[in-house]
Amino acid sequence: SRRAQGSLVDVGEPHDFTRPLAKDKWNGASVGSWACTEGGWDSPKLRPTTEIFLVLDGEGSVTDADGMAHPFGAGDVVVLPKH
């Protein structure tokens, strides 16, 4: 699936692609893959679950509510706590 064109884009003209791989029927945990072209999105919605991902290639950053950027790159594990 792909995010709608222009939806919350705040840097460049990114396109992202997701592929669900598995979902646990007992606790709802899910696993999938995600890829993105260069650019970025604003994510103002609260996250109902903790998200954990391993960066396989490239680099990016997550900016917290205080405006501090947290960069990551290939080989990093990123944890985005629910809020």
Secondary structure by P-SEA (a helix, b strand, c coil): ccccccccccccbbbbbbbbcccccccccccbbbbbccbbbbbcccccbbbbbbbccccccccccccbbbbbcccbbbbbccc
